Amino acid sequence: MKCAVDLHLHSCVSPCADDDMTPNNIVGMAYIKGLDVIAVTDHNATDNLPAVAKVAREMNVCLLPGIEVTSREEVHILCYFRGVEDAVRFGNSIYDHLPPLANNRAIFGNQLVMDEEDCAVGEKEKLLIQATDLSIAEIDGLCQRAGGLCVAAHINRSSNSLLGNLGFLPKQPVFAALEVYRAAPAPAVETGSYKILYASDAHRLGDISEREFFLDLPERSAEALFDYLKACKARVAHD
């Protein structure tokens, strides 16, 4: 079945996202727009995933748990998981790889941790939009060992992307897919057998995708989508 997806959304724990990107607002907007599966992928943090997951179950929106990790090459890597608990454990380990630089709210914005009622229950201390001390390959290895899959984020952007920062698509690691940012031109590079995903990279509610990006899945579920991406990676690795 064709499922409408947006697999790159930021909640209010990401300092560059609006404070109204709360669990209920994100899921509610996804529901209004008719999205079947969403992924919340905050910068180097997974703290809001449990609350988003609870709200998503209530609103019958499927959640693929994720995180957007910044490598030491300043490249953004999306990491997806089957379950929230696996994602949170991975996110906690990623947080440990951030430099000990505190967030400056006045400059970068708030980093709010929310519960399922959209009440702030904490705030992350380290600045989340820093680069970790991990390489792209190390992030991929840690993600695999944690049961996850990596997707190269917004490869067509001029910064924080494989093409923008490295200038090429590396042969290793093998990603599950390549993401293209919808608001920029398509990448001028041969992508081979990689599946191309389109996403909003929404930091504001109004930027969340409409029913415009679809994947053919056997059923409407995050588990089916994870298996789909796993098969995509296997195909690339085989080729």
Backbone as CSV, one residue per row, in Angstrom:
resi,resn,N_x,N_y,N_z,CA_x,CA_y,CA_z,C_x,C_y,C_z
1,MET,0.841,-1.193,0.000,0.000,0.000,0.000,0.876,1.243,0.000
2,LYS,0.376,2.314,-0.580,1.130,3.563,-0.622,0.946,4.311,0.698
3,CYS,2.050,4.585,1.354,2.026,5.285,2.635,2.708,6.634,2.496
4,ALA,2.020,7.679,2.949,2.590,9.023,2.936,3.525,9.178,4.134
5,VAL,4.752,9.617,3.869,5.769,9.670,4.924,6.457,11.030,4.953
6,ASP,6.939,11.372,6.123,7.896,12.467,6.310,8.837,11.999,7.405
7,LEU,10.049,11.639,7.009,10.961,10.930,7.905,12.090,11.804,8.437
8,HIS,11.839,13.104,8.493,12.869,14.013,9.028,12.183,15.227,9.632
9,LEU,11.814,15.110,10.916,11.156,16.182,11.654,11.938,16.464,12.938
10,HIS,11.927,17.720,13.345,12.611,18.108,14.580,11.610,18.572,15.623
11,SER,11.821,18.126,16.854,10.995,18.600,17.955,11.707,19.740,18.671
12,CYS,11.084,20.239,19.714,11.594,21.406,20.428,12.829,21.119,21.274
13,VAL,13.328,19.897,21.289,14.612,19.660,21.952,15.760,20.088,21.043
14,SER,15.527,20.155,19.738,16.513,20.705,18.821,16.488,22.223,18.947
15,PRO,17.619,22.860,19.235,17.600,24.302,19.504,17.192,25.141,18.296
16,CYS,17.370,24.601,17.111,17.026,25.325,15.885,15.558,25.155,15.512
17,ALA,14.814,24.364,16.269,13.384,24.157,16.010,12.561,25.101,16.874
18,ASP,11.371,25.431,16.378,10.462,26.276,17.154,10.040,25.574,18.444
19,ASP,9.786,26.344,19.481,9.350,25.774,20.753,7.987,25.109,20.648
20,ASP,7.198,25.472,19.634,5.883,24.834,19.491,5.939,23.525,18.714
21,MET,7.143,23.037,18.428,7.294,21.697,17.851,7.242,20.678,18.991
22,THR,6.113,20.634,19.652,5.895,19.743,20.786,5.346,18.403,20.295
23,PRO,5.357,17.375,21.135,4.825,16.072,20.700,3.414,16.144,20.142
24,ASN,2.503,16.801,20.859,1.119,16.861,20.388,0.977,17.695,19.127
25,ASN,1.716,18.781,19.025,1.626,19.613,17.829,2.181,18.910,16.599
26,ILE,3.306,18.222,16.761,3.900,17.504,15.628,2.962,16.407,15.138
27,VAL,2.524,15.564,16.067,1.668,14.446,15.673,0.319,14.953,15.176
28,GLY,-0.197,15.965,15.836,-1.470,16.524,15.403,-1.405,17.084,14.001
29,MET,-0.325,17.780,13.671,-0.167,18.310,12.317,-0.007,17.173,11.307
30,ALA,0.744,16.145,11.676,0.887,14.993,10.786,-0.455,14.329,10.523
31,TYR,-1.267,14.232,11.567,-2.607,13.644,11.431,-3.477,14.499,10.516
32,ILE,-3.468,15.801,10.733,-4.268,16.704,9.905,-3.850,16.621,8.441
33,LYS,-2.560,16.489,8.205,-2.058,16.456,6.832,-2.164,15.074,6.192
34,GLY,-2.611,14.088,6.964,-2.837,12.765,6.416,-1.596,11.919,6.232
35,LEU,-0.575,12.177,7.051,0.646,11.376,6.961,0.445,10.033,7.666
36,ASP,0.999,8.993,7.071,0.888,7.656,7.651,2.020,7.339,8.614
37,VAL,3.252,7.707,8.223,4.426,7.430,9.047,5.290,8.684,9.116
38,ILE,5.706,9.027,10.322,6.633,10.135,10.514,7.842,9.638,11.298
39,ALA,8.928,10.399,11.212,10.105,10.140,12.039,10.534,11.449,12.667
40,VAL,10.677,11.451,13.977,11.237,12.587,14.685,12.722,12.320,14.873
41,THR,13.540,13.206,14.330,14.987,12.993,14.261,15.701,14.244,14.762
42,ASP,15.760,14.395,16.061,16.386,15.590,16.624,17.905,15.514,16.552
43,HIS,18.514,16.687,16.655,19.969,16.766,16.596,20.596,16.136,17.835
44,ASN,21.262,15.013,17.626,22.060,14.363,18.670,21.292,14.111,19.963
45,ALA,19.974,13.906,19.866,19.156,13.669,21.054,17.899,12.884,20.690
46,THR,17.434,12.095,21.636,16.213,11.294,21.437,15.233,11.465,22.590
47,ASP,15.414,12.485,23.406,14.668,12.623,24.658,13.163,12.788,24.463
48,ASN,12.734,13.341,23.346,11.303,13.558,23.146,10.599,12.395,22.442
49,LEU,11.336,11.364,22.076,10.717,10.231,21.380,9.672,9.507,22.230
50,PRO,9.908,9.238,23.525,8.868,8.532,24.294,7.541,9.274,24.307
51,ALA,7.578,10.595,24.485,6.341,11.369,24.504,5.678,11.380,23.139
52,VAL,6.479,11.556,22.085,5.920,11.542,20.732,5.276,10.189,20.437
53,ALA,5.917,9.107,20.872,5.389,7.769,20.618,4.024,7.580,21.285
54,LYS,3.872,8.060,22.512,2.583,7.926,23.209,1.489,8.692,22.482
55,VAL,1.794,9.901,22.061,0.805,10.707,21.350,0.480,10.080,19.997
56,ALA,1.498,9.576,19.315,1.290,8.981,17.993,0.366,7.770,18.071
57,ARG,0.525,6.962,19.123,-0.366,5.803,19.280,-1.808,6.264,19.457
58,GLU,-2.012,7.320,20.213,-3.367,7.816,20.471,-4.005,8.388,19.204
59,MET,-3.198,8.976,18.343,-3.720,9.612,17.132,-3.628,8.706,15.903
60,ASN,-3.151,7.484,16.099,-3.053,6.517,15.007,-2.134,7.012,13.884
61,VAL,-1.022,7.623,14.293,0.038,7.986,13.365,1.240,7.113,13.709
62,CYS,1.839,6.484,12.722,2.969,5.592,12.972,4.252,6.407,13.140
63,LEU,5.037,6.051,14.141,6.298,6.744,14.415,7.475,5.810,14.188
64,LEU,8.384,6.221,13.308,9.666,5.548,13.147,10.668,6.310,14.007
65,PRO,11.166,5.718,15.100,12.062,6.448,15.992,13.405,6.738,15.319
66,GLY,13.903,7.951,15.525,15.161,8.309,14.879,15.925,9.394,15.612
67,ILE,17.058,9.754,15.020,17.942,10.796,15.533,18.792,11.267,14.366
68,GLU,19.150,12.542,14.365,20.068,13.078,13.356,21.401,13.355,14.042
69,VAL,22.393,12.553,13.708,23.704,12.636,14.351,24.651,13.441,13.463
70,THR,25.425,14.313,14.077,26.429,15.092,13.350,27.791,14.454,13.547
71,SER,28.401,14.047,12.445,29.717,13.411,12.512,30.803,14.471,12.712
72,ARG,32.005,14.010,13.002,33.097,14.971,13.176,33.474,15.650,11.860
73,GLU,33.017,15.072,10.740,33.181,15.736,9.442,32.095,16.786,9.201
74,GLU,31.251,17.009,10.215,30.118,17.954,10.137,29.058,17.497,9.136
75,VAL,28.926,16.180,8.965,27.917,15.588,8.089,26.779,15.047,8.937
76,HIS,25.549,15.316,8.509,24.369,14.842,9.236,23.966,13.454,8.748
77,ILE,23.801,12.542,9.701,23.417,11.166,9.421,22.137,10.860,10.185
78,LEU,21.106,10.428,9.464,19.856,10.010,10.092,19.978,8.551,10.502
79,CYS,19.631,8.254,11.744,19.674,6.890,12.252,18.267,6.495,12.689
80,TYR,17.765,5.390,12.148,16.405,4.933,12.437,16.434,3.597,13.160
81,PHE,15.411,3.355,13.994,15.345,2.147,14.815,13.937,1.571,14.802
82,ARG,13.840,0.283,15.115,12.525,-0.368,15.196,11.714,0.147,16.369
83,GLY,12.397,0.332,17.493,11.680,0.693,18.704,12.241,1.929,19.374
84,VAL,11.404,2.575,20.175,11.797,3.798,20.875,12.914,3.522,21.880
85,GLU,12.832,2.408,22.580,13.843,2.125,23.599,15.227,1.998,22.987
86,ASP,15.328,1.304,21.856,16.623,1.185,21.173,17.136,2.554,20.743
87,ALA,16.230,3.371,20.218,16.619,4.703,19.773,17.098,5.567,20.937
88,VAL,16.401,5.492,22.061,16.774,6.302,23.224,18.128,5.879,23.770
89,ARG,18.362,4.594,23.851,19.675,4.121,24.316,20.785,4.627,23.398
90,PHE,20.536,4.537,22.098,21.531,5.022,21.138,21.721,6.529,21.295
91,GLY,20.629,7.257,21.457,20.720,8.704,21.624,21.503,9.096,22.864
92,ASN,21.327,8.355,23.940,22.085,8.641,25.159,23.584,8.440,24.943
93,SER,23.934,7.417,24.172,25.352,7.181,23.894,25.923,8.265,22.976
94,ILE,25.112,8.735,22.033,25.569,9.810,21.146,25.809,11.093,21.932
95,TYR,24.924,11.392,22.867,25.064,12.598,23.691,26.404,12.616,24.416
96,ASP,26.880,11.446,24.818,28.166,11.350,25.512,29.333,11.714,24.609
97,HIS,29.114,11.671,23.299,30.184,11.984,22.342,30.180,13.450,21.918
98,LEU,29.327,14.271,22.520,29.329,15.703,22.248,30.356,16.405,23.136
99,PRO,31.002,17.449,22.639,31.906,18.232,23.493,31.142,18.865,24.659
100,PRO,31.805,19.153,25.756,31.133,19.708,26.944,30.889,21.211,26.839
101,LEU,30.264,21.636,25.758,29.927,23.045,25.554,28.453,23.239,25.852
102,ALA,28.144,24.093,26.807,26.756,24.312,27.214,26.001,25.121,26.170
103,ASN,24.704,24.854,26.081,23.856,25.628,25.187,23.682,27.048,25.708
104,ASN,23.688,27.991,24.794,23.362,29.383,25.109,21.989,29.654,24.507
105,ARG,20.963,29.670,25.354,19.584,29.804,24.864,19.384,31.083,24.056
106,ALA,20.018,32.160,24.468,19.815,33.439,23.795,20.337,33.416,22.362
107,ILE,21.331,32.600,22.112,21.931,32.526,20.776,21.323,31.389,19.955
108,PHE,21.215,30.199,20.539,20.851,29.011,19.771,19.396,28.581,19.939
109,GLY,18.765,28.967,21.033,17.390,28.550,21.275,17.293,27.541,22.402
110,ASN,16.066,27.242,22.793,15.821,26.282,23.873,16.025,24.850,23.392
111,GLN,16.260,23.963,24.344,16.400,22.526,24.076,15.477,21.790,25.041
112,LEU,14.178,21.850,24.769,13.153,21.442,25.719,12.809,19.961,25.599
113,VAL,12.821,19.282,26.737,12.359,17.895,26.833,10.915,17.937,27.324
114,MET,10.019,17.242,26.611,8.588,17.333,26.889,8.008,15.994,27.302
115,ASP,6.872,16.057,28.027,6.102,14.844,28.262,4.939,14.786,27.282
116,GLU,4.087,13.762,27.425,3.002,13.572,26.464,1.896,14.613,26.593
117,GLU,1.949,15.440,27.615,0.984,16.530,27.776,1.556,17.863,27.290
118,ASP,2.713,17.812,26.650,3.410,19.008,26.151,3.888,19.916,27.276
119,CYS,4.170,19.309,28.424,4.759,20.055,29.528,6.270,19.853,29.514
120,ALA,7.021,20.934,29.660,8.475,20.822,29.701,8.894,20.163,31.007
121,VAL,9.654,19.091,30.903,10.094,18.353,32.091,11.608,18.409,32.257
122,GLY,12.287,19.112,31.356,13.729,19.224,31.438,14.272,19.961,30.240
123,GLU,15.573,20.129,30.237,16.244,20.787,29.117,17.649,20.209,28.991
124,LYS,18.082,19.941,27.781,19.415,19.389,27.571,20.454,20.480,27.794
125,GLU,21.514,20.125,28.484,22.527,21.121,28.846,23.539,21.360,27.735
126,LYS,24.064,20.288,27.153,25.043,20.470,26.084,24.372,21.029,24.822
127,LEU,25.118,21.829,24.074,24.611,22.328,22.799,24.484,21.161,21.825
128,LEU,23.257,20.920,21.358,22.990,19.719,20.561,23.405,19.846,19.097
129,ILE,23.600,21.066,18.600,23.938,21.209,17.176,25.448,21.193,16.937
130,GLN,26.197,20.745,17.936,27.624,20.536,17.741,27.874,19.236,16.985
131,ALA,29.097,19.104,16.470,29.534,17.828,15.911,29.980,16.908,17.042
132,THR,29.682,15.628,16.910,30.219,14.641,17.836,31.684,14.377,17.489
133,ASP,32.329,13.562,18.285,33.718,13.181,17.985,33.778,11.895,17.169
134,LEU,32.641,11.489,16.581,32.550,10.248,15.837,32.612,10.504,14.327
135,SER,33.316,9.630,13.615,33.339,9.716,12.159,32.049,9.143,11.583
136,ILE,31.826,9.373,10.301,30.658,8.805,9.624,30.653,7.288,9.777
137,ALA,31.812,6.667,9.537,31.900,5.209,9.646,31.641,4.735,11.068
138,GLU,32.123,5.473,12.051,31.907,5.081,13.449,30.438,5.205,13.834
139,ILE,29.773,6.245,13.359,28.338,6.384,13.620,27.578,5.214,13.024
140,ASP,27.909,4.859,11.784,27.253,3.727,11.132,27.483,2.437,11.912
141,GLY,28.704,2.220,12.370,28.996,1.008,13.132,28.234,0.950,14.437
142,LEU,28.200,2.048,15.168,27.455,2.087,16.426,25.963,1.888,16.185
143,CYS,25.465,2.511,15.126,24.038,2.380,14.808,23.678,0.938,14.473
144,GLN,24.503,0.285,13.666,24.243,-1.114,13.313,24.244,-1.992,14.555
145,ARG,25.219,-1.805,15.428,25.301,-2.630,16.633,24.114,-2.387,17.552
146,ALA,23.518,-1.212,17.454,22.330,-0.902,18.258,21.042,-1.342,17.572
147,GLY,21.177,-1.975,16.395,20.005,-2.477,15.692,19.375,-1.485,14.739
148,GLY,20.092,-0.395,14.407,19.523,0.638,13.563,20.054,0.656,12.153
149,LEU,19.552,1.600,11.372,19.940,1.806,9.982,20.284,3.276,9.781
150,CYS,21.275,3.550,8.950,21.697,4.918,8.679,21.258,5.369,7.292
151,VAL,20.824,6.609,7.211,20.479,7.267,5.949,21.248,8.583,5.901
152,ALA,21.883,8.854,4.781,22.606,10.114,4.619,21.600,11.245,4.438
153,ALA,21.674,12.253,5.299,20.677,13.318,5.320,20.927,14.364,4.241
154,HIS,19.848,14.898,3.707,19.819,16.024,2.749,21.111,16.158,1.929
155,ILE,21.378,15.160,1.106,22.643,15.133,0.368,22.752,16.275,-0.632
156,ASN,21.638,16.924,-0.954,21.658,18.021,-1.929,21.808,19.390,-1.288
157,ARG,22.047,19.449,0.011,22.281,20.738,0.657,23.764,21.062,0.624
158,SER,24.075,22.341,0.648,25.468,22.782,0.503,26.281,22.613,1.780
159,SER,25.619,22.379,2.889,26.332,22.196,4.154,25.761,21.012,4.913
160,ASN,26.599,20.441,5.779,26.195,19.317,6.633,25.675,18.126,5.838
161,SER,26.256,17.887,4.674,25.841,16.751,3.851,27.067,16.075,3.255
162,LEU,26.863,14.853,2.786,27.970,14.120,2.160,28.548,14.895,0.985
163,LEU,27.683,15.369,0.100,28.167,16.078,-1.081,28.694,17.467,-0.731
164,GLY,27.998,18.160,0.166,28.424,19.501,0.523,29.737,19.531,1.284
165,ASN,29.961,18.549,2.150,31.158,18.546,2.991,32.286,17.679,2.446
166,LEU,31.922,16.526,1.855,32.945,15.634,1.326,33.176,15.833,-0.166
167,GLY,32.125,16.206,-0.880,32.227,16.389,-2.326,31.954,15.134,-3.121
168,PHE,31.627,14.028,-2.446,31.369,12.761,-3.145,30.577,11.837,-2.242
169,LEU,30.027,10.775,-2.840,29.364,9.725,-2.078,30.370,8.616,-1.808
170,PRO,30.725,8.373,-0.565,31.711,7.333,-0.266,31.156,5.931,-0.534
171,LYS,32.043,5.009,-0.882,31.617,3.622,-1.079,31.284,2.948,0.243
172,GLN,31.922,3.382,1.287,31.656,2.873,2.631,31.481,4.063,3.574
173,PRO,30.564,3.967,4.518,29.640,2.850,4.727,28.515,2.831,3.698
174,VAL,27.839,1.681,3.613,26.658,1.557,2.764,25.445,2.020,3.570
175,PHE,24.750,3.005,3.057,23.575,3.528,3.736,22.316,2.773,3.309
176,ALA,21.276,2.895,4.109,20.005,2.286,3.735,19.339,3.067,2.610
177,ALA,19.602,4.376,2.564,19.027,5.237,1.527,19.743,6.579,1.582
178,LEU,19.435,7.423,0.610,19.934,8.789,0.577,18.733,9.724,0.649
179,GLU,18.807,10.722,1.506,17.710,11.667,1.625,17.994,12.917,0.801
180,VAL,16.959,13.407,0.137,17.035,14.654,-0.622,16.092,15.657,0.018
181,TYR,16.606,16.833,0.289,15.814,17.916,0.871,14.920,18.498,-0.219
182,ARG,13.630,18.578,0.044,12.662,18.922,-0.986,12.793,20.349,-1.496
183,ALA,13.381,21.256,-0.694,13.422,22.671,-1.067,14.699,23.070,-1.798
184,ALA,15.513,22.093,-2.180,16.756,22.382,-2.902,16.803,21.547,-4.180
185,PRO,17.630,21.956,-5.171,17.714,21.195,-6.420,18.179,19.767,-6.173
186,ALA,17.791,18.875,-7.057,18.211,17.477,-6.956,19.730,17.390,-7.046
187,PRO,20.332,16.388,-6.410,21.800,16.285,-6.425,22.327,15.946,-7.814
188,ALA,23.379,16.627,-8.216,23.988,16.379,-9.530,25.077,15.331,-9.391
189,VAL,24.651,14.113,-9.053,25.603,13.029,-8.858,24.884,11.706,-9.119
190,GLU,25.614,10.719,-9.572,25.052,9.395,-9.803,24.857,8.702,-8.455
191,THR,23.625,8.313,-8.188,23.318,7.697,-6.893,23.182,6.178,-6.968
192,GLY,23.424,5.592,-8.153,23.427,4.151,-8.286,22.101,3.518,-7.896
193,SER,22.166,2.442,-7.125,20.960,1.712,-6.740,20.372,2.196,-5.420
194,TYR,20.863,3.313,-4.914,20.319,3.847,-3.679,18.873,4.293,-3.852
195,LYS,18.042,3.998,-2.846,16.710,4.551,-2.768,16.812,6.012,-2.347
196,ILE,16.092,6.891,-3.033,16.074,8.304,-2.691,14.820,8.605,-1.881
197,LEU,15.020,9.161,-0.706,13.914,9.570,0.152,13.778,11.095,0.114
198,TYR,12.552,11.563,0.169,12.290,13.004,0.208,11.649,13.331,1.552
199,ALA,12.104,14.420,2.160,11.598,14.788,3.486,11.633,16.293,3.654
200,SER,10.945,16.764,4.686,10.817,18.203,4.894,11.948,18.798,5.725
201,ASP,12.575,17.995,6.604,13.524,18.532,7.587,12.853,19.674,8.348
202,ALA,11.612,19.448,8.742,10.798,20.512,9.332,11.277,20.893,10.726
203,HIS,11.484,22.202,10.908,11.772,22.781,12.210,10.604,23.637,12.691
204,ARG,9.605,23.798,11.829,8.391,24.554,12.135,7.182,23.723,11.721
205,LEU,6.079,23.903,12.406,4.895,23.092,12.140,4.427,23.208,10.697
206,GLY,4.449,24.428,10.160,3.965,24.634,8.810,4.802,23.981,7.738
207,ASP,6.036,23.575,8.086,6.929,22.962,7.101,6.774,21.454,7.003
208,ILE,6.019,20.844,7.902,5.793,19.400,7.821,5.106,19.080,6.496
209,SER,5.519,18.004,5.864,5.055,17.663,4.518,3.554,17.407,4.460
210,GLU,2.992,17.689,3.312,1.648,17.230,2.987,1.750,15.760,2.543
211,ARG,0.666,15.222,2.029,0.713,13.864,1.463,1.355,13.942,0.078
212,GLU,2.695,14.041,0.077,3.400,14.225,-1.193,4.523,13.231,-1.425
213,PHE,5.027,12.616,-0.374,6.087,11.621,-0.503,5.542,10.269,-0.065
214,PHE,5.613,9.276,-0.961,4.988,7.979,-0.707,5.999,6.844,-0.836
215,LEU,5.803,5.814,-0.026,6.560,4.573,-0.140,5.568,3.423,-0.224
216,ASP,5.883,2.430,-1.053,5.045,1.237,-1.174,5.438,0.236,-0.092
217,LEU,4.580,0.083,0.888,4.840,-0.809,2.011,3.776,-1.891,2.072
218,PRO,4.123,-3.062,2.614,3.119,-4.135,2.724,2.001,-3.812,3.699
219,GLU,2.278,-2.906,4.648,1.263,-2.483,5.603,1.624,-1.105,6.128
220,ARG,0.666,-0.470,6.740,0.865,0.872,7.292,1.447,0.750,8.701
221,SER,2.765,0.683,8.791,3.402,0.567,10.098,4.857,1.004,10.010
222,ALA,5.387,1.435,11.150,6.790,1.805,11.214,7.682,0.579,11.034
223,GLU,7.215,-0.567,11.516,7.994,-1.797,11.372,8.149,-2.175,9.906
224,ALA,7.081,-2.026,9.142,7.151,-2.321,7.708,8.097,-1.363,7.010
225,LEU,8.108,-0.121,7.429,9.002,0.854,6.818,10.459,0.542,7.155
226,PHE,10.708,0.147,8.411,12.072,-0.218,8.789,12.558,-1.397,7.952
227,ASP,11.699,-2.405,7.787,12.073,-3.563,6.979,12.305,-3.165,5.526
228,TYR,11.530,-2.210,5.030,11.696,-1.704,3.670,13.087,-1.081,3.514
229,LEU,13.481,-0.251,4.464,14.797,0.382,4.397,15.924,-0.644,4.543
230,LYS,15.692,-1.643,5.364,16.687,-2.708,5.518,16.897,-3.445,4.206
231,ALA,15.806,-3.701,3.486,15.913,-4.357,2.177,16.605,-3.445,1.171
232,CYS,16.365,-2.160,1.249,17.030,-1.208,0.365,18.545,-1.232,0.581
233,LYS,18.956,-1.300,1.825,20.389,-1.361,2.126,21.010,-2.653,1.604
234,ALA,20.294,-3.762,1.783,20.796,-5.053,1.308,20.986,-5.033,-0.201
235,ARG,20.075,-4.377,-0.918,20.195,-4.293,-2.369,21.427,-3.504,-2.786
236,VAL,21.685,-2.391,-2.125,22.850,-1.569,-2.441,24.130,-2.349,-2.134
237,ALA,24.152,-3.020,-0.976,25.331,-3.799,-0.596,25.602,-4.918,-1.589
238,HIS,24.570,-5.526,-2.116,24.705,-6.613,-3.096,25.262,-6.096,-4.423
239,ASP,24.775,-4.922,-4.831,25.229,-4.336,-6.104,26.662,-3.854,-6.018
